[in-house]
Amino acid sequence: MSSSDILDVLNIKPKSSSPDTGVQGGSQVSVSAQGKSSVNKPQVTGIQRELYNLLGDNSPAVPIKQNNKFKDLLNSTAKPSPWSYVEFEANKHVHIRHWVKGSKELVGNSVEPSSFAKFDEHLSIPSFTEAEYAEFMKGHNDGNLEWAYDEIKYLFDLCRRYDLKWFVIADRFSFNNNDRKVDDLKEMFYTVFQRYLLHRDPENPLIPQMNFPKEKELERKKYLERLLKRTAAEIAEEEALIIESRKFEMAAKKTLQEREAVLQLLDHPHSDKPISQFLTSQGMSQLYANLLNDKNRKRKPDSTTPENPWMKQQQQFAQQRQQIQHQQQAKLSQEQLQQQQLQQQLQQQLQQQMQQESQQRHNAQQKQSKESSSTPSTKQSVELKTEGGQRLNKKQKIELQNALRRKQDSEYAEHLLERFTLEERKNLGVIAHGEKLAPGVFLRSSKIPTYKPAIQNKLVSTLQELGLPIRPAMPSLPVVQEHEKLLKRIVTLLELKKQMDKLTAEKQTIKP
């Protein structure tokens, strides 16, 4: 970098070695050592002086504009429209001025109503003289109408002024210091208005709407007052009852969904189609696949229950109920203890009887084993003799013991159920099974007996002729029992018919 560049950066004019050449046109020009003329540059805001001097004679890359805080002048050639300060009528008593677009010649000097006058509408309440009032009220003057004409006229004037705003009318009503309530004012107004319409226009459609039930209105206000005077505990109890009702509704929906699922299971195979297609292994596999698909398609029901926001108060109510229940239980505790003692005695007696019977059986078995061991035999067998003389092996012996045990259990259950009547057993669904039940859960309709294919087809055809379903729609215990009886009778009748057909055929062959 040369010295002239440094002087240019520092904005220092170099000393010229040549003498002055003079002044031309009143402007002084200085020539640098490199032969370039330096002219005074304009001052620019928004950038540092040293940085700007580095640019030299070149134009800046970014245009620099002066910040003007004022908007530009509006260059509009349109002529402004005139406005006039005109008077208008706000109501019958008040006149106000406002600005209107247009000249005075166009607007005119006439006072026009306000543009909002179309919204100022009032109810059309009639007025009548004293003679007209006496005429249309003649024959209707009962004991309830104790108002004079002046008071009626005063009431109608207030209704006309305040547009049937009854609370304002009741607040402004003051006629001879009469204490009139809102319901009394309504009843009197609608009664007089209805009779006026009946006198002037009996076919007016507003006549049935003029009936004011004062007693119902008073009763409604009493109920509303009672509703507003509820305590916080009563409100909480009502909300808790609402939540409980919602829970019951959700539980009912859940039971309906489960019932639909069970009915869908019962629909396979369909009752209106023969079951011959499901008797083969291929048909059973197809039925199993259909049931699996139905199970996968079902969605789990929504088990969410609404939360109770008043749980604390519910707990208090529950504690109070528990205290009452404890008091009641303390009174009944003696009777329950006596009943428990009686039940224990009965159980002990039954256990003693069972032990005695088991001991007798054990002694009898020992005697039989001694007798069998004393007789000579070549093979060591595990067979025993019954009272009828039949021999039993080990497996049959175990089955006999299980049968006896089941019989004892059923006798014990029948002894416990002696206090219940048949109707109570049906209502409670208590059944004493004497036979051995299969383990696990099963449908009662699946235990309906089936027969050979030939007999089954005849059975299905007879049921269809009678108009009965092959499987009952609601397979409860009594329905299934009656259905099994019906099937047995139909099968016996079919066998009898078969035998009769055989006999008739034989007779026909025997005849010459």
GUMARSE-729589 format. One record per residue: x, y, z of N, C-alpha, C in turn. Coordinates in steps of 0.02 Angstrom, whole numbers, plus 50000, padded with zeros to 5 digits. Layout:
N
XYZXYZXYZ;...
% end
This chain:
512
500444994150000500005000050000500455006250000;500305010849958500715016949951500465022150000;500865027650002500685033150049500065036850025;499945037149961499355040549935498715036849955;498745030249958498155026349979498005027650052;498535027950092498425029250164498115036150174;498385041250133498095047950139497365048050117;497195044050067496495043750046496055040650099;496315035450133495915032350187495795037150243;496325041050261496255045750316495945052350296;495765052950231495445059050205495905065150215;496545064250198497035069750203497265071450133;497225077750118497425079850051498195080150047;498495077349998499235077649991499455084649967;500075086349988500345092849966500575092249894;500375096949854500555096849783501245100049774;501675096949732502345099549719502345105049665;501825105049624501785110149570501465116549596;501625122249565501305128449587500575128649569;500225133349601499485133949589499375135949517;498875132949488498705134449418498175139749413;497895141549469497395146949466496705144349480;496245149149474495545147549490495145148449427;494745143549411494335143749351493605142949371;493185147649354492455147249366492265147249438;492735149649480492555150149551492575143649587;492805138149556492825131549590493535129249593;493765127249652494445125149663494495117749657;494955115249615495055108149604495765106449622;495865101149660496535098949680496695092649644;497325092149619497555086349582498015082449626;497915076049629498325071649671498945069749634;499365065949670499995063849640499875059149582;499335055449581499205050849526498845054149469;498695060549475498375064249420497625064149425;497345061749481496615061549489496385067549527;495825070249507495535076149541495075073949596;495145076949654494705075249711494175080549721;493565078649718493005083249726492675081849793;492405087049824492055086249888491435081749879;491425076349919490875071449914490315073349962;489695071849943489135073549988489125068950050;488885071750104488835067850166488235063050162;488375056750184487865051450181487755048850252;487125048350271486955045650338486815038250332;486885034750389486755027650390487365023350378;487955026150369488565022450357489145026350384;489665023050409490245026550437490635030050381;490955035650402491315039750353491905035950324;492305032450365492885028850340492685023350292;492145019750310491915014450266491665017050200;491335022750202491075025650140491645028150096;492185030850127492755033350087493135027750053;493095021650082493415016050049493095014349982;492465016349973492115014749910492405018549852;492665024349865492945028349810492405031249766;492555031549701492075034349654491545029349633;491625022949651491125017949631490475018949669;489915017049638489255017549670489165011849719;488825012749774488735007449824488305001749796;488444995749820488064989849798487344989949823;487244992649883486574993049913486355000249910;485765001749883485535008649882485375011149952;485615017049965485535020050031485025025750024;484475025150063483945030150059483875033450126;483675039650123483555043350184482895041050215;482895040350282482285038250318481815044050325;481235043450292480725048650296480145046050339;480015049350394479515047050441478805048950420;478705053150373478045055350351477835051750288;477185050950280476915047850220476945052750162;476935049850104476925054050044476255057450037;476255062850001475635066449989475185062449944;474535062949957474045059349917473945063049852;474115059749801474025062749735473375060349706;472835063749721472165061949698471885067549655;471615065549599471305070449554470555070749560;470245066049604469525065949611469295071849653;468705074149639468425079849675468085077349739;468215080149798467905077849860467145078949859;466785074049888466055074649890465855079049948;465325082849940465115087349995464705083550048;464725085950109464345083550165463945089250196;463345087550220462905092750247462695090850318;462645095750360462435094950430461685096050433;461295090550434460575090850423460215088750487;459625091450497459205089750554458755083750537;458665079150587458205073450577457805072550641;457265068650635456795067650690456945061050725;457205061350787457335055250825456685052250851;456245056150878455565054150896455115060350891;454515059750917454045065350910454255071550947;454675070850997454845076451040455575078651031;455985074751000456705076250997456915076750923;457275082250906457565083250840458325084150848;458715080350810459445080350816459735081450747;460355084150744460715085150681461265079950674;461405078150611461955073650596462205075050526;462795072450510463105073450445462835068450395;462675071150335462405067150281462805068650219;462955063550180463345064450119462905067550065;463145073050037462775076549986462715084050002;462575087849953462505095049963461825096649991;461725102850013461085104850042460535104949990;460715106549926460205106549874459935099549862;460385094449865460155087649854459775084849915;460015086449975459695083850035459025087150048;458995093550038458385097250050458335099750121;457835103750133457735106850199457215103150241;456885097950215456355094450252456675090050306;456325089750363456555085550419456295078450408;456745073750399456565066850387456655062650451;456265057250457456355052950516457015049150514;457215046450570457845042850575457805036250536;458385033950513458405027550477458275021650522;458315022650587458185017250635457455017350660;457035021550631456345021950653455955015650636;456185011950584455835005750566455915000350620;456425000950661456514996050715456144997950779;455885003850782455525006150841454795004150836;454654997750850453984995050846453724993550915;453074994350924452754993250989452164988450980;451964985351036451394980851034450744984751026;450284981750990449634985050978449164982951034;449134986851086448684985651143448094990251136;447474987551137446894991851123446724996451182;446335001351166446065005951217445305006051209;444955007051263444225006851262443965011651314;443335013551304443005018151351442685014151407;442415017851454442095014651511441455011051491;441095013951441440475010751418440635004251381;441155004351339441344998251305441584992951355;441944995151405442184990451457441604987051492;441094991051510440504988151544440124983551498;440124985051431439754980951384440074974051374;440734973751361441034967051349441194963251413;441154966751471441244963151534440584961151565;440014962751532439364961051558439264953451552;439034950451604438934943151603439544939251624;440114942551628440734939151648441004941651715;440624945551748440864948551810440784943451867;441324939951880441334935051935441664938151996;441754934052047442024936652109442744938652105;443114935952057443824937452052443964944352024;443484947051986443594953651954443354959052001;443804961752040443644967052088443984973552068;444214974152006444574980151985444084985051953;444214991351965443804996551935444074998251865;443675002151828443875003951760444505008251760;444565012851808445145017351810445795013351821;445755008351864446355004251876446525000051815;446014997451779446134993651718446454998151665;446195004151659446475008851610447205010551627;447345011551691448025012951713448495007051697;448245000851708448644994951692448794994451617;448284995751575448394995351503448865000751479;448845006551509449315011851490450035009851507;450135006751565450805004451583451044998851535;450594994351518450774988951471450944991851402;450594996951381450735000051316451395003851318;451555006851375452175010851380452795006351385;452755000951423453334996751436453324990051397;452884989351348452874983551303452854976851341;452394976451388452264970251426452894967551462;453314972051484453874970051527453614969951598;453404963951620452984963451680453344965451744;453974964051749454324966051811454394973651815;454484976851758454504984251758453814987051773;453294983951745452604986251757452434985451830;452614979651861452464978551932452844983551976;453444985451954453824990251993453524997351988;453254999151930452975005851919452245006351941;451925000651952451205000851967451085003552037;450705008852039450505011752104449845015352093;449305012152112448625015052103448255014452169;448155019952200447795020352264448105015652317;448765014952314449135010952363448895003652365;448695001152307448494994052302449124989752292;449164984552332449734979952328449574974352278;449784975352217449654970352164450304966752146;450264960152142450854956252122450864955152047;451414952352024451494951451951450964946651924;450824941251961450334936351938449634939351935;449464943851983448804947051982448744951651921;449284955451907449264959851848449194955851784;449564950351778449514946251717448804943451709;448544940751763447874937651759447354942751738;447384948751767446884953851750446954956251678;447564957351656447674959751588447434954751536;447634948351543447454943251493446704941751495;446394942151554445664940951558445274946351522;445454952651535445104958251503445234958251428;445854956951409446024956951338445654951451300;445584945451331445234940051299444494941651289;444194944651339443484946351333443374952051283;443854956451278443814961751227443834958751157;444284953851146444324950651080443694946551066;443414943151116442804939351106442224943951087;442224949851113441684954651097441774957651028;442404959151009442524962450944442584957450887;442994952250896443134947450843443164940450873;442604936850874442594930150905443034924950870;443204926150806443614921350768444354923150768;444564927350812445264929350815445694923550841;446244921850806446654916150829447034917450893;447054923650917447414925150979447004923551041;446364921951034445934920951093446174915051136;446324909051106446564903551150447234904851183;447634909551157448284911051186448234915751246;447634918551258447554923351312447384920051379;447384913451382447244909951446447874910151489;447814912851549448374913151595448224908851656;448554902951663448434898651722448824901251783;448484904751825448814907851882449054902551933;448644897551945448824892451995449444888551973;449484886851909450074883251884450694887651888;450614894051874451184898651878451444899151950;450984899551998451194899752068451534893252089;451264887652066451574881252083452264880552052;452344883051990452994882851958453504887051996;453294892852021453744897052059453944893852125;453464890252156453634886752219454164881352206;454064877552152454554872452136455234875452121;455234881052084455864884352068456204886952131;455814889752176456094892252240456384886552281;456024880852282456284875052318456924872352286;456944872752220457534870352185458144874852200;458034881252203458584885852215458814885852288;458394883452333458564883352404458884876752426;459084872552378459404866252396460074867352429;460254862952475460904863352507461424859852463;462054860852483462604857752445462584850152450;462364847552508462324840252516461794837352471;461224840752466460684838252421460904838352348;461244843652328461494844052259461994838452245;462434837252294462924831952285462594825152281;462084824052322461724817652320461374816552253;461074821952226460744821352160461244819752106;461824823152108462334821852057462604814752064;462674812452126462904805452136462394800552109;461744801952118461224797552090461244797552014;461374803451984461424803751911462004799551887;462574799951922463154795951902463014788551909;462664786651963462484779651972462024777251917;461544781551898461094779651843461484778651778;461984782951766462404782051707462784775351710;463024773651769463364767251776462894761451761;462264761951785461784756751771461644756251696;461604762051663461484761951590462064758651554;462684760251575463264757151543463284749651556;463094747551617463074740451632462534736951590;461964740351580461444737451538461674736651466;462034741751441462304741251373462804735551367;463204734651419463694729251418463354722451417;462834721651458462474715351458462134714051391;461874719351360461564718451294462084716151243;462684719151246463204717051199463404709751210;463464707751274463634700851289463084696151266;462454698251276461894694051254461884693251178;462034698751143462074698251070462634693451049;463194693751085463744689251068463544681951079;463174680551134462954673751147462454671451094;462004676051074461524674251022461864672950955;462404676750941462784675350880463114668450883;463344666550942463624659850948463084654550939;462484655950965461944651150958461684650650887;461814655750847461584655650777462004651050732;462544648150757462964643650716462924636650745;462664631650711462344632050645461654635250650;461414638250597460774641650597460204636650609;459704638950646459154634450664458714632850604;458694637050553458264635850496458594631650441;459214629550452459574625450403459734618650433;459774613450392459954606750419460664606550442;460804602150491461464601650521461874596150488;461624593450433461994588050400462664590350373;462704596850355463344599350329463884599750382;463694599850447464184600350500464344593550533;464074588250506464204581650535464874578850515;465144581050457465794578550434466364582550466;466974580050459467554583450487467674590050452;467544590250387467654596550349467154601850372;466524599750383466024604650406466184607150476;466434602850520466614605050587467194609950586;467684608750543468254613550537468014620250509;467544620150463467274626350436466894630250490;466484626650530466124629850584466604632850635;467144629350651467644631950699467974638250671;468124638350607468434644250576467954650250577;467304649050565466814654450567466754657350637;466754653050687466704655550756467324659550775;467914657450754468524661250768468514668050734;468264668450673468224674850638467744679550673;467164676950695466694681150732466994683650797;467384679350829467694681450893468214686850881;468604686250826469114691350812468814697950791;468224697750759467914703950736467624707950793;467424704550846467114708150902467624712550937;467384718250956467814722850994467624722551067;468114724051108467984724051179467534730051197;467034728851237466604734551255466974739551299;466754745751294467074751051332466894750351405;467394748851446467284747651517467414753751561;467504759551530467644765651569467004767951602;467064769951664466494772451702466624779651721;466104783851724466214790851741466454791651813;466884796351822467154797751889466644801651930;466674800651994466214804052040466574809952072;466384816152056466734821952085466564823152158;466044819952183465844821052253465984814752294;466574812052286466734805752319466754806452395;466994812152420467044813052492466354812852525;465884816452495465214816452524464874809652517;465024806152463464764799352456465034794852511;465674795752528465974791752581465634793152649;465474799552659465114801252721464434797852724;464064798152667463414794752665463504787252676;464034784352647464154777152656464304775452728;464694779852762464844778752833464214778852875;463764783652860463144783952898462724777652887;462704775352824462324769252811462634763252846;463294762952848463624757452883463474757552957;463454763552987463274763853058462574761153071;462094763053026461414760553034461394752953025;461764750452976461784743252965462094739653024;462614742453054462924739353113462424738953171;462034744253180461534744053233461014738653220;460804738053156460314732853140460614725853148;461244725253128461574718753134461674716753207;461794721653251461874720053322461224717053351;460644719453326460004716853351459894709653326;460124708353264460004701653235460574696753247;461074698853283461664694453293461484688253334;461044688953384460864683153425460494677853385;460024680053343459654675253301460124671753253;460604675453223461074672453177461514667353212;461724668853273462144664053311461754657553324;461124658253341460724652253353460654648153289;460534651553233460474647953170461124644453151;461684647953163462334644853148462464638753191;462274639153254462354633353298461944627453274;461324628753252460904623453226461204620353163;461454624753119461764622253057462384617953073;462784620253121463374616253140463184609553168;462654609353208462434602953235462204598253180;461824601153131461604596953075462194594253035;462684598653024463274596452987463664591053024;463714591853089464074586753129463704580053126;463034580353130462644574153125462734570753058;462724574853004462814572052938463514569052929;464024572552956464704569952952464774563352990;464454562953048464484556753087464164551053048;463574552553017463254547352977463684545052920;464004549852885464424548152829465034543952853;465324545852911465884542052936465674534852954;465084534152984464844527453001464744523252939;464444526352886464334522652824465004520652792;465494525352793466144523752764466494518152802;466424518252869466714512852909466384506152893;465724506152886465374499952869465604497252801;465684501952752465914499752686466624496852691;467044500252729467734497952737467764491052769;467344489952820467324483252852467084477952804;466564479852764466304474952715466824473352663;467204478352641467724477152592468274472652621;468454473852684468964469652715468734462352720;468094461452737467834454652740467864451252672;467664455052620467674452252553468384450552531;468864455052548469564453752529469834447452565;469614446552629469834440552666469554434252633;468904434552615468594428652583468934427052517;469084432252477469404431052412470114428452421;470474430752473471154428452484471164421252510;470644419052546470634412252573470494407152519;470154408652466470004404052410470624403152369;470784396852346471384395852304471254398352234;471764401552205471734404052136472424404152108;472484403052042473124403052008473354409951990;472894414451979473054421451960472874426052017;473274431152027473134436252079472724441752045;472084441752057471634446752026471394451552080;471144457252055470904462452100470144462952097;469804457052086469084457152076468714455752141;468134458452148467714457752208467024455452186;466624453252235465944451052221465454455952252;464954457452215464414461752241463874457352271;463354460652295462814456952326462444452752274;462414454952212462074451252159462474445652131;463104444752153463514439352127463954441352069;463944447852046464354449951990465044451952016;465554450651976466244452251994466404459351969;466764463152010466964470051994467724470451995;467994473651944468704474951945468844481551979;469474483751975469674489852012469334496151985;469294496551919468984502451888468244503051906;467884497451902467174497551920467074499151993;467544496752034467494498252106467554505852119;468024509052084468114516352093467494520052069;467204517852013466594521051988466024520252037;465964514352068465434513252118465524517852178;466144518552200466274523052257466104530352240;466284532452179466124539252158465374540352155;465004535252131464284535852127463974536552196;464224532452243463974532952311464134539752342;464734542152329464914548752356464464554252327;464324553852261463894558952230463184558452259;462974552352273462304551452303462284554652372;462814553652411462834556652477462834564352473;463224566952426463234574252419462554576952399;462214573552353461554575952332461064575552390;461104570152431460664569752490460804575352539;461454576852547461624582452592461354589052565;461404590252498461144596352468460394596752474;460044590952464459324590952472459124592352544;459524589952591459374591352661459444598852676;459944602052646460024609252657459474613252623;459204610652567458694614252529457984612452550;457904609052608457234607152629456814613252647;457144618552672456764624552693456504628552634;456794627752575456584631552516456014627852480;455514631652459454974628752419455204628252346;454784625052305454954624152234454974630952198;454514635352216454504641952184455124645952202;455324645652266455934649152287456554646252252;456564639652243457134636652207457164639052135;456564639452103456564641852033456774649052029;456544653252075456734660352073457474661252086;457754657352133458464657952149458914654152101;458634649752061459034645752014459454640452047;459204637752104459584632552141459344625752117;459814621652094459664614952068460144609952100;459884604352124460294598952151460384593752097;460994593152070461144588452017461344581752047;460984576452030461164569752052461684566552008;461684568551943462164565451897462814569351897;463314566451867463974569551863463984574551805;464214580751819464234585951769464924586151737;464944588251674465584588851640465964594851666;466624594551671467004600351697466994606051646;467044612251673467064618151629466374620951616;466354626451579465734629951562465474627251496;464824626151492464514623651430463824626851424;463574626951362462914629351348462404623751359;461844625551389461334620651403461034617751339;461004621951286460724619651223461184614451189;461834614451207462284609551177462184602551205;461824602051262461694595551292461034592351269;460704595651221460094592651193460294586351154;459964580751166460184574451135460074574551059;460524571251024460474570350952460424562850937;460144561250879460024554350860460394552650796;460274546750772460584544550710460354549050652;460764549250598460574553850543459884552550514;459704546150506459044544650477458484547050523;458554545550588458044547750636458054555350644;458664558350641458714565550650458374569350593;458444566750531458114570150475457354569750482;457094563950502456374563450513456144567950569;456554568350621456384572650678456354579950657;456834582150616456844589050593456234590550549;456054585750506455474586850462454834587350502;454744583150553454144583550594454104590150633;454674592450658454674598850694454504604550647;454754604250585454584609450537453844609250519;453554603150514452844602750501452434605750558;452654604650619452304607550677452434614950686;452914617850648453074624950655453494626550716;453904621750738454324622750797455054623050775;455474626750810456184627050792456544620650815;457104619350781457494613450798457824614350866;458064620450879458344622150945457934627850974;457804627751039457384633151069457734639851066;457334645151057457624651951052457904654151118;457584652651174457824654451241457924648051281;458514645051280458604638451311458694638751386;458154640451421458174640151494458064632851516;458134631551582458094624751607457414621551595;456854624851613456204621551599456064620751525;456284625651484456174625051412456564619151383;457184618351404457594612751379457304606051401;457074605751463456774599451487456154597551447;455714602451435455114601051395455304599251323;455824602651297456044601151229456304593951223;456684591751273456934584851273456354579851277;455854581351319455274576951322454914576551255;454854582351222454524582451157454904578251106;455574578851107455984575051059455914567451072;455914565551136455854558351152455174555651129;454644559551139453984557251118453934556751042;454244561751007454234561350934454614555350909;455184553850941455584548050920455204541550932;454864541050990454464535051004453894534250954;453564539850936453034539550886453304537450818;453904539950801454204537950737454364530450736;454614527850793454744520650797454104516550792;453574519050825452934515550820452664515550749;452754521250715452524521650646452924516750602;453564516350615453994511750577453764504550587;453624502750649453394495950663452704494550632;452274499650634451614498850603451674497850528;452124501750497452224500850424452484493850408;452924491350452453174484450442452614479350447;452194480150497451644475450506451154475650449;450994481550426450534482150369450824478950306;451494479950296451814476850238451804469350243;451914466550303451904459350312451204456550301;450704460150324450014457950314449844457650240;450074462750205449924462850133450264457050096;450864455150119451224449550087450904442850105;450634442350166450334436050188449674434850153;449294439950139448644439050108448724435950039;448264430850021448324427549956448104432249899;
% end
